[in-house]
């Protein structure tokens, strides 16, 4: 799994650097979610997502992912 993440990260970073070299606006969000939700209270996470202004389809996606899931 680590190998595929490295390839994706390299590809995105390369695209961002190319855009910056062409005086374009570039950005990226990188999230390694592997096992991340095993140690986080989902309600607190969703409250923080809302607090930081994440809403709309992305917030719905996060809520959907966390619904009916449990911690180990």
PyMOL Python script that loads the backbone (N, CA, C, O; Angstrom):
from pymol import cmd

cmd.read_pdbstr("""\
ATOM      1  N   UNK A   1       0.833  -1.200   0.000  1.00  0.00           N
ATOM      2  CA  UNK A   1       0.000   0.000   0.000  1.00  0.00           C
ATOM      3  C   UNK A   1       0.874   1.259   0.000  1.00  0.00           C
ATOM      4  O   UNK A   1       0.532   2.249  -0.647  1.00  0.00           O
ATOM      5  N   UNK A   2       1.975   1.227   0.705  1.00  0.00           N
ATOM      6  CA  UNK A   2       2.856   2.391   0.775  1.00  0.00           C
ATOM      7  C   UNK A   2       3.363   2.779  -0.607  1.00  0.00           C
ATOM      8  O   UNK A   2       3.485   3.965  -0.914  1.00  0.00           O
ATOM      9  N   UNK A   3       3.656   1.796  -1.431  1.00  0.00           N
ATOM     10  CA  UNK A   3       4.168   2.061  -2.766  1.00  0.00           C
ATOM     11  C   UNK A   3       3.188   2.885  -3.596  1.00  0.00           C
ATOM     12  O   UNK A   3       3.589   3.842  -4.258  1.00  0.00           O
ATOM     13  N   UNK A   4       1.919   2.523  -3.566  1.00  0.00           N
ATOM     14  CA  UNK A   4       0.933   3.242  -4.376  1.00  0.00           C
ATOM     15  C   UNK A   4       0.762   4.673  -3.877  1.00  0.00           C
ATOM     16  O   UNK A   4       0.576   5.586  -4.681  1.00  0.00           O
ATOM     17  N   UNK A   5       0.824   4.880  -2.565  1.00  0.00           N
ATOM     18  CA  UNK A   5       0.719   6.240  -2.031  1.00  0.00           C
ATOM     19  C   UNK A   5       1.876   7.091  -2.518  1.00  0.00           C
ATOM     20  O   UNK A   5       1.685   8.249  -2.891  1.00  0.00           O
ATOM     21  N   UNK A   6       3.060   6.533  -2.517  1.00  0.00           N
ATOM     22  CA  UNK A   6       4.234   7.285  -2.959  1.00  0.00           C
ATOM     23  C   UNK A   6       4.096   7.686  -4.421  1.00  0.00           C
ATOM     24  O   UNK A   6       4.454   8.806  -4.785  1.00  0.00           O
ATOM     25  N   UNK A   7       3.590   6.801  -5.259  1.00  0.00           N
ATOM     26  CA  UNK A   7       3.403   7.117  -6.675  1.00  0.00           C
ATOM     27  C   UNK A   7       2.382   8.233  -6.855  1.00  0.00           C
ATOM     28  O   UNK A   7       2.601   9.158  -7.637  1.00  0.00           O
ATOM     29  N   UNK A   8       1.272   8.148  -6.135  1.00  0.00           N
ATOM     30  CA  UNK A   8       0.226   9.177  -6.233  1.00  0.00           C
ATOM     31  C   UNK A   8       0.757  10.512  -5.722  1.00  0.00           C
ATOM     32  O   UNK A   8       0.548  11.548  -6.354  1.00  0.00           O
ATOM     33  N   UNK A   9       1.439  10.492  -4.584  1.00  0.00           N
ATOM     34  CA  UNK A   9       1.987  11.732  -4.023  1.00  0.00           C
ATOM     35  C   UNK A   9       2.984  12.366  -4.987  1.00  0.00           C
ATOM     36  O   UNK A   9       2.943  13.576  -5.210  1.00  0.00           O
ATOM     37  N   UNK A  10       3.871  11.570  -5.557  1.00  0.00           N
ATOM     38  CA  UNK A  10       4.840  12.092  -6.510  1.00  0.00           C
ATOM     39  C   UNK A  10       4.133  12.709  -7.716  1.00  0.00           C
ATOM     40  O   UNK A  10       4.510  13.791  -8.168  1.00  0.00           O
ATOM     41  N   UNK A  11       3.122  12.035  -8.234  1.00  0.00           N
ATOM     42  CA  UNK A  11       2.383  12.540  -9.387  1.00  0.00           C
ATOM     43  C   UNK A  11       1.727  13.883  -9.083  1.00  0.00           C
ATOM     44  O   UNK A  11       1.792  14.809  -9.892  1.00  0.00           O
ATOM     45  N   UNK A  12       1.096  13.988  -7.917  1.00  0.00           N
ATOM     46  CA  UNK A  12       0.437  15.247  -7.551  1.00  0.00           C
ATOM     47  C   UNK A  12       1.447  16.366  -7.324  1.00  0.00           C
ATOM     48  O   UNK A  12       1.242  17.494  -7.773  1.00  0.00           O
ATOM     49  N   UNK A  13       2.518  16.058  -6.639  1.00  0.00           N
ATOM     50  CA  UNK A  13       3.541  17.079  -6.397  1.00  0.00           C
ATOM     51  C   UNK A  13       4.143  17.549  -7.713  1.00  0.00           C
ATOM     52  O   UNK A  13       4.381  18.743  -7.898  1.00  0.00           O
ATOM     53  N   UNK A  14       4.387  16.624  -8.621  1.00  0.00           N
ATOM     54  CA  UNK A  14       4.911  16.983  -9.935  1.00  0.00           C
ATOM     55  C   UNK A  14       3.949  17.905 -10.680  1.00  0.00           C
ATOM     56  O   UNK A  14       4.373  18.883 -11.296  1.00  0.00           O
ATOM     57  N   UNK A  15       2.651  17.591 -10.623  1.00  0.00           N
ATOM     58  CA  UNK A  15       1.643  18.438 -11.280  1.00  0.00           C
ATOM     59  C   UNK A  15       1.598  19.828 -10.661  1.00  0.00           C
ATOM     60  O   UNK A  15       1.475  20.826 -11.371  1.00  0.00           O
ATOM     61  N   UNK A  16       1.698  19.890  -9.343  1.00  0.00           N
ATOM     62  CA  UNK A  16       1.676  21.178  -8.653  1.00  0.00           C
ATOM     63  C   UNK A  16       2.907  22.008  -9.034  1.00  0.00           C
ATOM     64  O   UNK A  16       2.784  23.201  -9.314  1.00  0.00           O
ATOM     65  N   UNK A  17       4.079  21.392  -9.046  1.00  0.00           N
ATOM     66  CA  UNK A  17       5.302  22.125  -9.412  1.00  0.00           C
ATOM     67  C   UNK A  17       5.260  22.611 -10.859  1.00  0.00           C
ATOM     68  O   UNK A  17       5.715  23.715 -11.159  1.00  0.00           O
ATOM     69  N   UNK A  18       4.716  21.791 -11.753  1.00  0.00           N
ATOM     70  CA  UNK A  18       4.574  22.204 -13.154  1.00  0.00           C
ATOM     71  C   UNK A  18       3.660  23.411 -13.257  1.00  0.00           C
ATOM     72  O   UNK A  18       3.965  24.367 -13.970  1.00  0.00           O
ATOM     73  N   UNK A  19       2.535  23.371 -12.545  1.00  0.00           N
ATOM     74  CA  UNK A  19       1.603  24.503 -12.568  1.00  0.00           C
ATOM     75  C   UNK A  19       2.266  25.759 -12.007  1.00  0.00           C
ATOM     76  O   UNK A  19       2.114  26.845 -12.567  1.00  0.00           O
ATOM     77  N   UNK A  20       2.995  25.614 -10.914  1.00  0.00           N
ATOM     78  CA  UNK A  20       3.666  26.773 -10.318  1.00  0.00           C
ATOM     79  C   UNK A  20       4.714  27.344 -11.274  1.00  0.00           C
ATOM     80  O   UNK A  20       4.853  28.563 -11.378  1.00  0.00           O
ATOM     81  N   UNK A  21       5.446  26.485 -11.967  1.00  0.00           N
ATOM     82  CA  UNK A  21       6.445  26.950 -12.927  1.00  0.00           C
ATOM     83  C   UNK A  21       5.804  27.683 -14.104  1.00  0.00           C
ATOM     84  O   UNK A  21       6.453  28.504 -14.752  1.00  0.00           O
ATOM     85  N   UNK A  22       4.539  27.390 -14.382  1.00  0.00           N
ATOM     86  CA  UNK A  22       3.799  28.058 -15.450  1.00  0.00           C
ATOM     87  C   UNK A  22       2.959  29.218 -14.933  1.00  0.00           C
ATOM     88  O   UNK A  22       2.038  29.678 -15.608  1.00  0.00           O
ATOM     89  N   UNK A  23       3.283  29.689 -13.727  1.00  0.00           N
ATOM     90  CA  UNK A  23       2.588  30.811 -13.076  1.00  0.00           C
ATOM     91  C   UNK A  23       1.091  30.555 -12.915  1.00  0.00           C
ATOM     92  O   UNK A  23       0.286  31.482 -13.008  1.00  0.00           O
ATOM     93  N   UNK A  24       0.725  29.321 -12.679  1.00  0.00           N
ATOM     94  CA  UNK A  24      -0.666  28.967 -12.426  1.00  0.00           C
ATOM     95  C   UNK A  24      -0.862  28.748 -10.922  1.00  0.00           C
ATOM     96  O   UNK A  24       0.088  28.479 -10.186  1.00  0.00           O
ATOM     97  N   UNK A  25      -2.098  28.867 -10.497  1.00  0.00           N
ATOM     98  CA  UNK A  25      -2.420  28.599  -9.102  1.00  0.00           C
ATOM     99  C   UNK A  25      -2.545  27.092  -8.929  1.00  0.00           C
ATOM    100  O   UNK A  25      -3.191  26.414  -9.728  1.00  0.00           O
ATOM    101  N   UNK A  26      -1.927  26.584  -7.888  1.00  0.00           N
ATOM    102  CA  UNK A  26      -1.963  25.137  -7.657  1.00  0.00           C
ATOM    103  C   UNK A  26      -2.129  24.857  -6.166  1.00  0.00           C
ATOM    104  O   UNK A  26      -1.738  25.661  -5.320  1.00  0.00           O
ATOM    105  N   UNK A  27      -2.700  23.736  -5.874  1.00  0.00           N
ATOM    106  CA  UNK A  27      -2.859  23.333  -4.478  1.00  0.00           C
ATOM    107  C   UNK A  27      -3.174  21.858  -4.402  1.00  0.00           C
ATOM    108  O   UNK A  27      -3.425  21.214  -5.421  1.00  0.00           O
ATOM    109  N   UNK A  28      -3.163  21.335  -3.222  1.00  0.00           N
ATOM    110  CA  UNK A  28      -3.474  19.922  -3.044  1.00  0.00           C
ATOM    111  C   UNK A  28      -3.800  19.627  -1.597  1.00  0.00           C
ATOM    112  O   UNK A  28      -3.345  20.318  -0.685  1.00  0.00           O
ATOM    113  N   UNK A  29      -4.582  18.607  -1.405  1.00  0.00           N
ATOM    114  CA  UNK A  29      -4.900  18.108  -0.072  1.00  0.00           C
ATOM    115  C   UNK A  29      -4.488  16.644  -0.058  1.00  0.00           C
ATOM    116  O   UNK A  29      -4.930  15.859  -0.897  1.00  0.00           O
ATOM    117  N   UNK A  30      -3.651  16.287   0.885  1.00  0.00           N
ATOM    118  CA  UNK A  30      -3.163  14.919   0.979  1.00  0.00           C
ATOM    119  C   UNK A  30      -3.589  14.330   2.321  1.00  0.00           C
ATOM    120  O   UNK A  30      -3.260  14.869   3.378  1.00  0.00           O
ATOM    121  N   UNK A  31      -4.300  13.253   2.269  1.00  0.00           N
ATOM    122  CA  UNK A  31      -4.769  12.593   3.483  1.00  0.00           C
ATOM    123  C   UNK A  31      -4.423  11.113   3.425  1.00  0.00           C
ATOM    124  O   UNK A  31      -4.871  10.404   2.524  1.00  0.00           O
ATOM    125  N   UNK A  32      -3.643  10.652   4.364  1.00  0.00           N
ATOM    126  CA  UNK A  32      -3.372   9.230   4.484  1.00  0.00           C
ATOM    127  C   UNK A  32      -4.306   8.707   5.559  1.00  0.00           C
ATOM    128  O   UNK A  32      -4.043   8.868   6.750  1.00  0.00           O
ATOM    129  N   UNK A  33      -5.387   8.086   5.146  1.00  0.00           N
ATOM    130  CA  UNK A  33      -6.439   7.696   6.073  1.00  0.00           C
ATOM    131  C   UNK A  33      -6.313   6.258   6.567  1.00  0.00           C
ATOM    132  O   UNK A  33      -7.190   5.773   7.282  1.00  0.00           O
ATOM    133  N   UNK A  34      -5.260   5.590   6.205  1.00  0.00           N
ATOM    134  CA  UNK A  34      -5.091   4.208   6.620  1.00  0.00           C
ATOM    135  C   UNK A  34      -5.052   4.120   8.149  1.00  0.00           C
ATOM    136  O   UNK A  34      -4.145   4.659   8.784  1.00  0.00           O
ATOM    137  N   UNK A  35      -6.010   3.460   8.714  1.00  0.00           N
ATOM    138  CA  UNK A  35      -6.170   3.246  10.158  1.00  0.00           C
ATOM    139  C   UNK A  35      -6.386   4.541  10.936  1.00  0.00           C
ATOM    140  O   UNK A  35      -6.365   4.515  12.167  1.00  0.00           O
ATOM    141  N   UNK A  36      -6.588   5.639  10.282  1.00  0.00           N
ATOM    142  CA  UNK A  36      -6.733   6.915  10.980  1.00  0.00           C
ATOM    143  C   UNK A  36      -7.981   6.958  11.844  1.00  0.00           C
ATOM    144  O   UNK A  36      -7.978   7.589  12.901  1.00  0.00           O
ATOM    145  N   UNK A  37      -9.034   6.306  11.419  1.00  0.00           N
ATOM    146  CA  UNK A  37     -10.303   6.400  12.130  1.00  0.00           C
ATOM    147  C   UNK A  37     -10.437   5.384  13.246  1.00  0.00           C
ATOM    148  O   UNK A  37     -11.440   5.387  13.959  1.00  0.00           O
ATOM    149  N   UNK A  38      -9.445   4.506  13.417  1.00  0.00           N
ATOM    150  CA  UNK A  38      -9.496   3.527  14.501  1.00  0.00           C
ATOM    151  C   UNK A  38      -9.282   4.175  15.864  1.00  0.00           C
ATOM    152  O   UNK A  38      -9.672   3.605  16.883  1.00  0.00           O
ATOM    153  N   UNK A  39      -8.673   5.344  15.899  1.00  0.00           N
ATOM    154  CA  UNK A  39      -8.345   5.960  17.186  1.00  0.00           C
ATOM    155  C   UNK A  39      -8.984   7.335  17.373  1.00  0.00           C
ATOM    156  O   UNK A  39      -8.592   8.077  18.273  1.00  0.00           O
ATOM    157  N   UNK A  40      -9.954   7.681  16.544  1.00  0.00           N
ATOM    158  CA  UNK A  40     -10.592   8.990  16.621  1.00  0.00           C
ATOM    159  C   UNK A  40     -12.089   8.814  16.879  1.00  0.00           C
ATOM    160  O   UNK A  40     -12.748   8.004  16.226  1.00  0.00           O
ATOM    161  N   UNK A  41     -12.613   9.572  17.828  1.00  0.00           N
ATOM    162  CA  UNK A  41     -14.048   9.569  18.070  1.00  0.00           C
ATOM    163  C   UNK A  41     -14.743  10.224  16.880  1.00  0.00           C
ATOM    164  O   UNK A  41     -14.476  11.384  16.564  1.00  0.00           O
ATOM    165  N   UNK A  42     -15.623   9.493  16.228  1.00  0.00           N
ATOM    166  CA  UNK A  42     -16.235   9.975  14.992  1.00  0.00           C
ATOM    167  C   UNK A  42     -17.084  11.221  15.205  1.00  0.00           C
ATOM    168  O   UNK A  42     -17.089  12.107  14.350  1.00  0.00           O
ATOM    169  N   UNK A  43     -17.793  11.311  16.307  1.00  0.00           N
ATOM    170  CA  UNK A  43     -18.624  12.490  16.573  1.00  0.00           C
ATOM    171  C   UNK A  43     -17.744  13.728  16.720  1.00  0.00           C
ATOM    172  O   UNK A  43     -18.059  14.786  16.175  1.00  0.00           O
ATOM    173  N   UNK A  44     -16.642  13.595  17.457  1.00  0.00           N
ATOM    174  CA  UNK A  44     -15.720  14.728  17.637  1.00  0.00           C
ATOM    175  C   UNK A  44     -15.124  15.125  16.288  1.00  0.00           C
ATOM    176  O   UNK A  44     -15.008  16.313  15.986  1.00  0.00           O
ATOM    177  N   UNK A  45     -14.748  14.140  15.483  1.00  0.00           N
ATOM    178  CA  UNK A  45     -14.191  14.427  14.157  1.00  0.00           C
ATOM    179  C   UNK A  45     -15.189  15.208  13.300  1.00  0.00           C
ATOM    180  O   UNK A  45     -14.823  16.194  12.660  1.00  0.00           O
ATOM    181  N   UNK A  46     -16.440  14.768  13.288  1.00  0.00           N
ATOM    182  CA  UNK A  46     -17.460  15.462  12.487  1.00  0.00           C
ATOM    183  C   UNK A  46     -17.718  16.876  13.007  1.00  0.00           C
ATOM    184  O   UNK A  46     -17.951  17.796  12.224  1.00  0.00           O
ATOM    185  N   UNK A  47     -17.676  17.046  14.332  1.00  0.00           N
ATOM    186  CA  UNK A  47     -17.829  18.395  14.900  1.00  0.00           C
ATOM    187  C   UNK A  47     -16.684  19.306  14.462  1.00  0.00           C
ATOM    188  O   UNK A  47     -16.906  20.476  14.149  1.00  0.00           O
ATOM    189  N   UNK A  48     -15.464  18.776  14.437  1.00  0.00           N
ATOM    190  CA  UNK A  48     -14.310  19.575  14.008  1.00  0.00           C
ATOM    191  C   UNK A  48     -14.376  19.892  12.519  1.00  0.00           C
ATOM    192  O   UNK A  48     -14.003  20.985  12.093  1.00  0.00           O
ATOM    193  N   UNK A  49     -14.848  18.937  11.733  1.00  0.00           N
ATOM    194  CA  UNK A  49     -15.017  19.174  10.295  1.00  0.00           C
ATOM    195  C   UNK A  49     -15.940  20.364  10.086  1.00  0.00           C
ATOM    196  O   UNK A  49     -15.653  21.247   9.277  1.00  0.00           O
ATOM    197  N   UNK A  50     -17.048  20.384  10.816  1.00  0.00           N
ATOM    198  CA  UNK A  50     -18.002  21.495  10.699  1.00  0.00           C
ATOM    199  C   UNK A  50     -17.383  22.784  11.226  1.00  0.00           C
ATOM    200  O   UNK A  50     -17.550  23.838  10.613  1.00  0.00           O
ATOM    201  N   UNK A  51     -16.674  22.719  12.346  1.00  0.00           N
ATOM    202  CA  UNK A  51     -16.050  23.897  12.945  1.00  0.00           C
ATOM    203  C   UNK A  51     -15.086  24.573  11.972  1.00  0.00           C
ATOM    204  O   UNK A  51     -15.032  25.801  11.903  1.00  0.00           O
ATOM    205  N   UNK A  52     -14.329  23.778  11.224  1.00  0.00           N
ATOM    206  CA  UNK A  52     -13.352  24.335  10.289  1.00  0.00           C
ATOM    207  C   UNK A  52     -13.957  24.723   8.949  1.00  0.00           C
ATOM    208  O   UNK A  52     -13.235  25.075   8.015  1.00  0.00           O
ATOM    209  N   UNK A  53     -15.278  24.660   8.853  1.00  0.00           N
ATOM    210  CA  UNK A  53     -15.955  25.188   7.671  1.00  0.00           C
ATOM    211  C   UNK A  53     -16.060  24.229   6.507  1.00  0.00           C
ATOM    212  O   UNK A  53     -16.357  24.643   5.386  1.00  0.00           O
ATOM    213  N   UNK A  54     -15.820  22.964   6.753  1.00  0.00           N
ATOM    214  CA  UNK A  54     -15.980  21.982   5.678  1.00  0.00           C
ATOM    215  C   UNK A  54     -17.451  21.593   5.630  1.00  0.00           C
ATOM    216  O   UNK A  54     -18.006  21.087   6.605  1.00  0.00           O
ATOM    217  N   UNK A  55     -18.068  21.834   4.487  1.00  0.00           N
ATOM    218  CA  UNK A  55     -19.482  21.508   4.375  1.00  0.00           C
ATOM    219  C   UNK A  55     -19.801  21.052   2.961  1.00  0.00           C
ATOM    220  O   UNK A  55     -18.896  20.818   2.160  1.00  0.00           O
ATOM    221  N   UNK A  56     -21.054  20.928   2.662  1.00  0.00           N
ATOM    222  CA  UNK A  56     -21.467  20.517   1.328  1.00  0.00           C
ATOM    223  C   UNK A  56     -21.186  19.053   1.072  1.00  0.00           C
ATOM    224  O   UNK A  56     -21.276  18.217   1.972  1.00  0.00           O
ATOM    225  N   UNK A  57     -20.844  18.758  -0.165  1.00  0.00           N
ATOM    226  CA  UNK A  57     -20.654  17.368  -0.590  1.00  0.00           C
ATOM    227  C   UNK A  57     -19.489  16.692   0.124  1.00  0.00           C
ATOM    228  O   UNK A  57     -19.549  15.497   0.414  1.00  0.00           O
ATOM    229  N   UNK A  58     -18.433  17.445   0.409  1.00  0.00           N
ATOM    230  CA  UNK A  58     -17.283  16.832   1.076  1.00  0.00           C
ATOM    231  C   UNK A  58     -17.634  16.412   2.499  1.00  0.00           C
ATOM    232  O   UNK A  58     -17.244  15.333   2.946  1.00  0.00           O
ATOM    233  N   UNK A  59     -18.374  17.271   3.215  1.00  0.00           N
ATOM    234  CA  UNK A  59     -18.805  16.915   4.571  1.00  0.00           C
ATOM    235  C   UNK A  59     -19.741  15.715   4.525  1.00  0.00           C
ATOM    236  O   UNK A  59     -19.642  14.820   5.364  1.00  0.00           O
ATOM    237  N   UNK A  60     -20.645  15.688   3.558  1.00  0.00           N
ATOM    238  CA  UNK A  60     -21.558  14.558   3.409  1.00  0.00           C
ATOM    239  C   UNK A  60     -20.788  13.274   3.139  1.00  0.00           C
ATOM    240  O   UNK A  60     -21.140  12.216   3.660  1.00  0.00           O
ATOM    241  N   UNK A  61     -19.740  13.361   2.328  1.00  0.00           N
ATOM    242  CA  UNK A  61     -18.912  12.197   2.042  1.00  0.00           C
ATOM    243  C   UNK A  61     -18.248  11.676   3.316  1.00  0.00           C
ATOM    244  O   UNK A  61     -18.236  10.470   3.560  1.00  0.00           O
ATOM    245  N   UNK A  62     -17.703  12.571   4.118  1.00  0.00           N
ATOM    246  CA  UNK A  62     -17.058  12.166   5.373  1.00  0.00           C
ATOM    247  C   UNK A  62     -18.081  11.534   6.304  1.00  0.00           C
ATOM    248  O   UNK A  62     -17.815  10.484   6.888  1.00  0.00           O
ATOM    249  N   UNK A  63     -19.253  12.159   6.451  1.00  0.00           N
ATOM    250  CA  UNK A  63     -20.306  11.609   7.304  1.00  0.00           C
ATOM    251  C   UNK A  63     -20.742  10.230   6.826  1.00  0.00           C
ATOM    252  O   UNK A  63     -20.949   9.321   7.630  1.00  0.00           O
ATOM    253  N   UNK A  64     -20.877  10.083   5.528  1.00  0.00           N
ATOM    254  CA  UNK A  64     -21.278   8.807   4.957  1.00  0.00           C
ATOM    255  C   UNK A  64     -20.242   7.727   5.255  1.00  0.00           C
ATOM    256  O   UNK A  64     -20.592   6.591   5.575  1.00  0.00           O
ATOM    257  N   UNK A  65     -18.991   8.085   5.150  1.00  0.00           N
ATOM    258  CA  UNK A  65     -17.916   7.123   5.409  1.00  0.00           C
ATOM    259  C   UNK A  65     -17.930   6.663   6.869  1.00  0.00           C
ATOM    260  O   UNK A  65     -17.665   5.497   7.159  1.00  0.00           O
ATOM    261  N   UNK A  66     -18.237   7.577   7.776  1.00  0.00           N
ATOM    262  CA  UNK A  66     -18.182   7.261   9.203  1.00  0.00           C
ATOM    263  C   UNK A  66     -19.458   6.642   9.744  1.00  0.00           C
ATOM    264  O   UNK A  66     -19.456   6.111  10.854  1.00  0.00           O
ATOM    265  N   UNK A  67     -20.545   6.695   8.990  1.00  0.00           N
ATOM    266  CA  UNK A  67     -21.824   6.159   9.461  1.00  0.00           C
ATOM    267  C   UNK A  67     -21.755   4.640   9.552  1.00  0.00           C
ATOM    268  O   UNK A  67     -21.270   3.964   8.645  1.00  0.00           O
ATOM    269  N   UNK A  68     -22.248   4.130  10.660  1.00  0.00           N
ATOM    270  CA  UNK A  68     -22.317   2.681  10.920  1.00  0.00           C
ATOM    271  C   UNK A  68     -20.936   2.028  10.956  1.00  0.00           C
ATOM    272  O   UNK A  68     -20.795   0.843  10.654  1.00  0.00           O
ATOM    273  N   UNK A  69     -19.940   2.791  11.319  1.00  0.00           N
ATOM    274  CA  UNK A  69     -18.599   2.233  11.491  1.00  0.00           C
ATOM    275  C   UNK A  69     -18.281   2.244  12.972  1.00  0.00           C
ATOM    276  O   UNK A  69     -18.918   2.967  13.738  1.00  0.00           O
ATOM    277  N   UNK A  70     -17.325   1.471  13.377  1.00  0.00           N
ATOM    278  CA  UNK A  70     -16.989   1.379  14.783  1.00  0.00           C
ATOM    279  C   UNK A  70     -15.480   1.354  14.977  1.00  0.00           C
ATOM    280  O   UNK A  70     -14.711   1.066  14.059  1.00  0.00           O
ATOM    281  N   UNK A  71     -15.087   1.667  16.208  1.00  0.00           N
ATOM    282  CA  UNK A  71     -13.684   1.686  16.548  1.00  0.00           C
ATOM    283  C   UNK A  71     -13.285   0.356  17.154  1.00  0.00           C
ATOM    284  O   UNK A  71     -14.115  -0.323  17.759  1.00  0.00           O
ATOM    285  N   UNK A  72     -12.028  -0.025  17.000  1.00  0.00           N
ATOM    286  CA  UNK A  72     -11.505  -1.255  17.601  1.00  0.00           C
ATOM    287  C   UNK A  72     -10.689  -0.916  18.811  1.00  0.00           C
ATOM    288  O   UNK A  72     -10.155  -1.811  19.467  1.00  0.00           O
TER     289      UNK A  72
END
""", "prot")
cmd.dss("prot")
cmd.show_as("cartoon", "prot")
cmd.util.cbc("prot")
cmd.orient("prot")
